[in-house]
Amino acid sequence: MFTTPARLFRVLAIAEAITWTLLIAALIGRATGLPPVLVTIAGAIHGFVFLSYGATAVLLAFHQRWGVGVAVLAIASAIVPYATIPAEIWLHRTGRLAGAWRLEQTDDPRDATWYDRTMRWFLHRPWVLALLILVAVAAIFAVLLLIGPPGGK
């Protein structure tokens, strides 16, 4: 399914936008008399996808060798509703999502770094990588749930 970095990023960018819609709709629903639990549910779904998008952006920042500014912009685009869509389009059009997964070492000296070797090891084992990201996102999600919602209760 995620045969290229571009496909993975596009799916998460679209999912992030969809969950913004869910959250905004739940907020409007609460204001019009629907049960407040809808905001809790939509917020939880949005929060999980938000963190997943951020983790994916970090992974691709290393994989695609984006500069710090590009990486921060890609990650920060999740903060603004629907901004992940234009961010994905921009990254795609500028070639920052081009290419396949880098599974083999090349003559590029950057391929010899410890994090590139580690990334290739995980990319050869995508289920391990997915599980690791899922566990990390779930752990961050749990900590954020303990802290409480943005703006307090």
Rosetta constraint file for C-alpha pairs under 8 A:
AtomPair CA 1 CA 7 HARMONIC 7.98 0.50
AtomPair CA 2 CA 7 HARMONIC 5.56 0.50
AtomPair CA 2 CA 8 HARMONIC 5.12 0.50
AtomPair CA 3 CA 7 HARMONIC 6.86 0.50
AtomPair CA 3 CA 8 HARMONIC 7.78 0.50
AtomPair CA 3 CA 100 HARMONIC 7.44 0.50
AtomPair CA 3 CA 101 HARMONIC 7.70 0.50
AtomPair CA 4 CA 8 HARMONIC 6.65 0.50
AtomPair CA 4 CA 99 HARMONIC 7.00 0.50
AtomPair CA 4 CA 100 HARMONIC 5.06 0.50
AtomPair CA 4 CA 101 HARMONIC 5.94 0.50
AtomPair CA 5 CA 9 HARMONIC 6.17 0.50
AtomPair CA 5 CA 60 HARMONIC 6.92 0.50
AtomPair CA 5 CA 97 HARMONIC 6.33 0.50
AtomPair CA 5 CA 98 HARMONIC 7.65 0.50
AtomPair CA 5 CA 99 HARMONIC 7.44 0.50
AtomPair CA 5 CA 100 HARMONIC 6.57 0.50
AtomPair CA 5 CA 101 HARMONIC 6.35 0.50
AtomPair CA 6 CA 10 HARMONIC 6.03 0.50
AtomPair CA 6 CA 92 HARMONIC 7.30 0.50
AtomPair CA 6 CA 97 HARMONIC 4.99 0.50
AtomPair CA 6 CA 98 HARMONIC 6.69 0.50
AtomPair CA 6 CA 99 HARMONIC 7.98 0.50
AtomPair CA 7 CA 11 HARMONIC 6.20 0.50
AtomPair CA 8 CA 12 HARMONIC 6.42 0.50
AtomPair CA 8 CA 56 HARMONIC 7.92 0.50
AtomPair CA 9 CA 13 HARMONIC 6.00 0.50
AtomPair CA 9 CA 53 HARMONIC 7.75 0.50
AtomPair CA 9 CA 56 HARMONIC 6.84 0.50
AtomPair CA 9 CA 57 HARMONIC 7.30 0.50
AtomPair CA 9 CA 60 HARMONIC 7.99 0.50
AtomPair CA 9 CA 88 HARMONIC 7.27 0.50
AtomPair CA 10 CA 14 HARMONIC 6.11 0.50
AtomPair CA 10 CA 85 HARMONIC 8.00 0.50
AtomPair CA 10 CA 88 HARMONIC 6.41 0.50
AtomPair CA 11 CA 15 HARMONIC 6.06 0.50
AtomPair CA 12 CA 16 HARMONIC 5.98 0.50
AtomPair CA 12 CA 49 HARMONIC 7.50 0.50
AtomPair CA 12 CA 52 HARMONIC 7.49 0.50
AtomPair CA 12 CA 53 HARMONIC 5.46 0.50
AtomPair CA 12 CA 56 HARMONIC 7.75 0.50
AtomPair CA 13 CA 17 HARMONIC 6.44 0.50
AtomPair CA 13 CA 53 HARMONIC 6.76 0.50
AtomPair CA 13 CA 84 HARMONIC 5.04 0.50
AtomPair CA 13 CA 85 HARMONIC 5.84 0.50
AtomPair CA 13 CA 88 HARMONIC 6.69 0.50
AtomPair CA 14 CA 18 HARMONIC 6.20 0.50
AtomPair CA 14 CA 84 HARMONIC 7.26 0.50
AtomPair CA 14 CA 85 HARMONIC 6.43 0.50
AtomPair CA 15 CA 19 HARMONIC 6.18 0.50
AtomPair CA 15 CA 49 HARMONIC 6.94 0.50
AtomPair CA 16 CA 20 HARMONIC 6.31 0.50
AtomPair CA 16 CA 46 HARMONIC 7.00 0.50
AtomPair CA 16 CA 49 HARMONIC 5.90 0.50
AtomPair CA 16 CA 50 HARMONIC 6.05 0.50
AtomPair CA 16 CA 53 HARMONIC 6.97 0.50
AtomPair CA 16 CA 78 HARMONIC 7.03 0.50
AtomPair CA 16 CA 82 HARMONIC 7.49 0.50
AtomPair CA 16 CA 84 HARMONIC 7.03 0.50
AtomPair CA 17 CA 21 HARMONIC 6.49 0.50
AtomPair CA 17 CA 81 HARMONIC 6.75 0.50
AtomPair CA 17 CA 82 HARMONIC 4.79 0.50
AtomPair CA 17 CA 83 HARMONIC 7.65 0.50
AtomPair CA 17 CA 84 HARMONIC 6.74 0.50
AtomPair CA 17 CA 85 HARMONIC 7.14 0.50
AtomPair CA 18 CA 22 HARMONIC 6.45 0.50
AtomPair CA 19 CA 23 HARMONIC 6.13 0.50
AtomPair CA 19 CA 42 HARMONIC 7.23 0.50
AtomPair CA 19 CA 45 HARMONIC 6.79 0.50
AtomPair CA 19 CA 46 HARMONIC 4.84 0.50
AtomPair CA 19 CA 49 HARMONIC 7.34 0.50
AtomPair CA 20 CA 24 HARMONIC 6.05 0.50
AtomPair CA 20 CA 46 HARMONIC 6.47 0.50
AtomPair CA 20 CA 81 HARMONIC 6.01 0.50
AtomPair CA 20 CA 82 HARMONIC 6.96 0.50
AtomPair CA 21 CA 25 HARMONIC 5.94 0.50
AtomPair CA 22 CA 26 HARMONIC 6.08 0.50
AtomPair CA 22 CA 42 HARMONIC 5.72 0.50
AtomPair CA 22 CA 46 HARMONIC 7.68 0.50
AtomPair CA 23 CA 27 HARMONIC 6.20 0.50
AtomPair CA 23 CA 39 HARMONIC 6.40 0.50
AtomPair CA 23 CA 42 HARMONIC 4.97 0.50
AtomPair CA 23 CA 43 HARMONIC 5.78 0.50
AtomPair CA 23 CA 46 HARMONIC 6.81 0.50
AtomPair CA 24 CA 28 HARMONIC 6.21 0.50
AtomPair CA 25 CA 29 HARMONIC 5.97 0.50
AtomPair CA 26 CA 30 HARMONIC 6.08 0.50
AtomPair CA 26 CA 36 HARMONIC 7.98 0.50
AtomPair CA 26 CA 38 HARMONIC 5.57 0.50
AtomPair CA 26 CA 39 HARMONIC 4.98 0.50
AtomPair CA 26 CA 42 HARMONIC 6.57 0.50
AtomPair CA 27 CA 31 HARMONIC 6.31 0.50
AtomPair CA 27 CA 39 HARMONIC 5.94 0.50
AtomPair CA 28 CA 32 HARMONIC 6.29 0.50
AtomPair CA 29 CA 33 HARMONIC 6.31 0.50
AtomPair CA 29 CA 34 HARMONIC 5.09 0.50
AtomPair CA 29 CA 35 HARMONIC 7.70 0.50
AtomPair CA 29 CA 38 HARMONIC 7.96 0.50
AtomPair CA 30 CA 34 HARMONIC 4.76 0.50
AtomPair CA 30 CA 35 HARMONIC 6.01 0.50
AtomPair CA 30 CA 36 HARMONIC 5.35 0.50
AtomPair CA 30 CA 38 HARMONIC 7.49 0.50
AtomPair CA 30 CA 39 HARMONIC 7.21 0.50
AtomPair CA 34 CA 38 HARMONIC 7.68 0.50
AtomPair CA 36 CA 40 HARMONIC 6.98 0.50
AtomPair CA 37 CA 41 HARMONIC 6.26 0.50
AtomPair CA 38 CA 42 HARMONIC 6.00 0.50
AtomPair CA 39 CA 43 HARMONIC 5.60 0.50
AtomPair CA 40 CA 44 HARMONIC 6.07 0.50
AtomPair CA 41 CA 45 HARMONIC 6.32 0.50
AtomPair CA 42 CA 46 HARMONIC 5.98 0.50
AtomPair CA 43 CA 47 HARMONIC 5.86 0.50
AtomPair CA 44 CA 48 HARMONIC 6.18 0.50
AtomPair CA 45 CA 49 HARMONIC 6.29 0.50
AtomPair CA 46 CA 50 HARMONIC 5.85 0.50
AtomPair CA 47 CA 51 HARMONIC 6.20 0.50
AtomPair CA 47 CA 141 HARMONIC 7.36 0.50
AtomPair CA 48 CA 52 HARMONIC 6.17 0.50
AtomPair CA 48 CA 137 HARMONIC 7.22 0.50
AtomPair CA 48 CA 138 HARMONIC 7.67 0.50
AtomPair CA 48 CA 141 HARMONIC 6.62 0.50
AtomPair CA 49 CA 53 HARMONIC 5.97 0.50
AtomPair CA 50 CA 54 HARMONIC 6.23 0.50
AtomPair CA 50 CA 78 HARMONIC 6.51 0.50
AtomPair CA 51 CA 55 HARMONIC 6.15 0.50
AtomPair CA 51 CA 137 HARMONIC 6.02 0.50
AtomPair CA 51 CA 141 HARMONIC 7.60 0.50
AtomPair CA 52 CA 56 HARMONIC 6.13 0.50
AtomPair CA 52 CA 133 HARMONIC 7.79 0.50
AtomPair CA 52 CA 134 HARMONIC 7.77 0.50
AtomPair CA 52 CA 137 HARMONIC 6.34 0.50
AtomPair CA 53 CA 57 HARMONIC 6.09 0.50
AtomPair CA 53 CA 75 HARMONIC 7.64 0.50
AtomPair CA 53 CA 78 HARMONIC 7.55 0.50
AtomPair CA 54 CA 58 HARMONIC 6.25 0.50
AtomPair CA 54 CA 75 HARMONIC 5.38 0.50
AtomPair CA 54 CA 78 HARMONIC 7.56 0.50
AtomPair CA 55 CA 59 HARMONIC 6.21 0.50
AtomPair CA 55 CA 133 HARMONIC 7.05 0.50
AtomPair CA 55 CA 137 HARMONIC 7.54 0.50
AtomPair CA 56 CA 60 HARMONIC 6.10 0.50
AtomPair CA 57 CA 61 HARMONIC 5.91 0.50
AtomPair CA 57 CA 71 HARMONIC 6.98 0.50
AtomPair CA 57 CA 74 HARMONIC 6.35 0.50
AtomPair CA 57 CA 75 HARMONIC 5.89 0.50
AtomPair CA 58 CA 62 HARMONIC 6.50 0.50
AtomPair CA 58 CA 71 HARMONIC 6.96 0.50
AtomPair CA 58 CA 75 HARMONIC 7.45 0.50
AtomPair CA 59 CA 63 HARMONIC 6.13 0.50
AtomPair CA 60 CA 64 HARMONIC 5.48 0.50
AtomPair CA 60 CA 65 HARMONIC 7.62 0.50
AtomPair CA 60 CA 66 HARMONIC 7.92 0.50
AtomPair CA 61 CA 65 HARMONIC 5.54 0.50
AtomPair CA 61 CA 66 HARMONIC 4.93 0.50
AtomPair CA 61 CA 67 HARMONIC 7.53 0.50
AtomPair CA 61 CA 70 HARMONIC 7.92 0.50
AtomPair CA 61 CA 71 HARMONIC 5.51 0.50
AtomPair CA 62 CA 66 HARMONIC 6.66 0.50
AtomPair CA 62 CA 116 HARMONIC 7.90 0.50
AtomPair CA 63 CA 101 HARMONIC 7.80 0.50
AtomPair CA 63 CA 102 HARMONIC 7.39 0.50
AtomPair CA 63 CA 116 HARMONIC 7.64 0.50
AtomPair CA 63 CA 119 HARMONIC 7.60 0.50
AtomPair CA 64 CA 96 HARMONIC 6.61 0.50
AtomPair CA 64 CA 97 HARMONIC 6.85 0.50
AtomPair CA 66 CA 70 HARMONIC 5.91 0.50
AtomPair CA 66 CA 71 HARMONIC 6.06 0.50
AtomPair CA 66 CA 96 HARMONIC 7.24 0.50
AtomPair CA 67 CA 71 HARMONIC 6.25 0.50
AtomPair CA 68 CA 72 HARMONIC 6.05 0.50
AtomPair CA 69 CA 73 HARMONIC 6.10 0.50
AtomPair CA 70 CA 74 HARMONIC 6.12 0.50
AtomPair CA 71 CA 75 HARMONIC 6.19 0.50
AtomPair CA 72 CA 76 HARMONIC 5.80 0.50
AtomPair CA 73 CA 77 HARMONIC 5.95 0.50
AtomPair CA 73 CA 87 HARMONIC 7.89 0.50
AtomPair CA 74 CA 78 HARMONIC 7.59 0.50
AtomPair CA 74 CA 84 HARMONIC 7.40 0.50
AtomPair CA 74 CA 87 HARMONIC 6.31 0.50
AtomPair CA 74 CA 88 HARMONIC 7.88 0.50
AtomPair CA 76 CA 80 HARMONIC 7.56 0.50
AtomPair CA 77 CA 83 HARMONIC 5.06 0.50
AtomPair CA 77 CA 84 HARMONIC 5.16 0.50
AtomPair CA 77 CA 87 HARMONIC 6.60 0.50
AtomPair CA 78 CA 82 HARMONIC 7.48 0.50
AtomPair CA 78 CA 83 HARMONIC 6.32 0.50
AtomPair CA 78 CA 84 HARMONIC 5.63 0.50
AtomPair CA 79 CA 83 HARMONIC 7.73 0.50
AtomPair CA 80 CA 84 HARMONIC 7.96 0.50
AtomPair CA 82 CA 86 HARMONIC 7.82 0.50
AtomPair CA 83 CA 87 HARMONIC 6.14 0.50
AtomPair CA 84 CA 88 HARMONIC 5.95 0.50
AtomPair CA 85 CA 89 HARMONIC 6.27 0.50
AtomPair CA 86 CA 90 HARMONIC 6.01 0.50
AtomPair CA 87 CA 91 HARMONIC 6.09 0.50
AtomPair CA 88 CA 92 HARMONIC 5.99 0.50
AtomPair CA 89 CA 93 HARMONIC 6.02 0.50
AtomPair CA 90 CA 94 HARMONIC 6.04 0.50
AtomPair CA 91 CA 95 HARMONIC 6.28 0.50
AtomPair CA 91 CA 96 HARMONIC 5.02 0.50
AtomPair CA 91 CA 97 HARMONIC 5.99 0.50
AtomPair CA 92 CA 96 HARMONIC 5.88 0.50
AtomPair CA 92 CA 97 HARMONIC 5.20 0.50
AtomPair CA 92 CA 98 HARMONIC 6.93 0.50
AtomPair CA 101 CA 123 HARMONIC 7.60 0.50
AtomPair CA 102 CA 120 HARMONIC 6.80 0.50
AtomPair CA 103 CA 120 HARMONIC 5.24 0.50
AtomPair CA 103 CA 121 HARMONIC 7.99 0.50
AtomPair CA 103 CA 123 HARMONIC 6.51 0.50
AtomPair CA 103 CA 124 HARMONIC 6.70 0.50
AtomPair CA 104 CA 120 HARMONIC 6.99 0.50
AtomPair CA 105 CA 111 HARMONIC 5.64 0.50
AtomPair CA 105 CA 112 HARMONIC 7.41 0.50
AtomPair CA 105 CA 117 HARMONIC 7.95 0.50
AtomPair CA 106 CA 111 HARMONIC 6.37 0.50
AtomPair CA 107 CA 111 HARMONIC 7.40 0.50
AtomPair CA 108 CA 112 HARMONIC 7.76 0.50
AtomPair CA 109 CA 113 HARMONIC 7.65 0.50
AtomPair CA 110 CA 116 HARMONIC 7.36 0.50
AtomPair CA 111 CA 116 HARMONIC 5.54 0.50
AtomPair CA 111 CA 117 HARMONIC 6.88 0.50
AtomPair CA 112 CA 116 HARMONIC 6.63 0.50
AtomPair CA 112 CA 117 HARMONIC 6.57 0.50
AtomPair CA 113 CA 117 HARMONIC 6.34 0.50
AtomPair CA 114 CA 118 HARMONIC 6.09 0.50
AtomPair CA 115 CA 119 HARMONIC 5.92 0.50
AtomPair CA 116 CA 120 HARMONIC 6.12 0.50
AtomPair CA 117 CA 121 HARMONIC 6.22 0.50
AtomPair CA 118 CA 122 HARMONIC 6.35 0.50
AtomPair CA 119 CA 123 HARMONIC 6.04 0.50
AtomPair CA 120 CA 124 HARMONIC 6.18 0.50
AtomPair CA 121 CA 125 HARMONIC 6.70 0.50
AtomPair CA 122 CA 126 HARMONIC 6.09 0.50
AtomPair CA 122 CA 128 HARMONIC 6.66 0.50
AtomPair CA 122 CA 129 HARMONIC 5.37 0.50
AtomPair CA 123 CA 129 HARMONIC 6.91 0.50
AtomPair CA 125 CA 129 HARMONIC 6.46 0.50
AtomPair CA 126 CA 130 HARMONIC 5.97 0.50
AtomPair CA 127 CA 131 HARMONIC 5.98 0.50
AtomPair CA 128 CA 132 HARMONIC 6.06 0.50
AtomPair CA 129 CA 133 HARMONIC 6.14 0.50
AtomPair CA 130 CA 134 HARMONIC 5.98 0.50
AtomPair CA 131 CA 135 HARMONIC 6.05 0.50
AtomPair CA 132 CA 136 HARMONIC 6.15 0.50
AtomPair CA 133 CA 137 HARMONIC 5.99 0.50
AtomPair CA 134 CA 138 HARMONIC 5.96 0.50
AtomPair CA 135 CA 139 HARMONIC 6.04 0.50
AtomPair CA 136 CA 140 HARMONIC 6.22 0.50
AtomPair CA 137 CA 141 HARMONIC 5.91 0.50
AtomPair CA 138 CA 142 HARMONIC 6.02 0.50
AtomPair CA 139 CA 143 HARMONIC 6.29 0.50
AtomPair CA 140 CA 144 HARMONIC 6.16 0.50
AtomPair CA 141 CA 145 HARMONIC 6.14 0.50
AtomPair CA 142 CA 146 HARMONIC 6.31 0.50
AtomPair CA 143 CA 147 HARMONIC 6.32 0.50
AtomPair CA 144 CA 148 HARMONIC 6.18 0.50
AtomPair CA 144 CA 149 HARMONIC 7.57 0.50
AtomPair CA 145 CA 149 HARMONIC 6.87 0.50
AtomPair CA 148 CA 152 HARMONIC 6.34 0.50
AtomPair CA 148 CA 153 HARMONIC 7.26 0.50
AtomPair CA 149 CA 153 HARMONIC 6.53 0.50
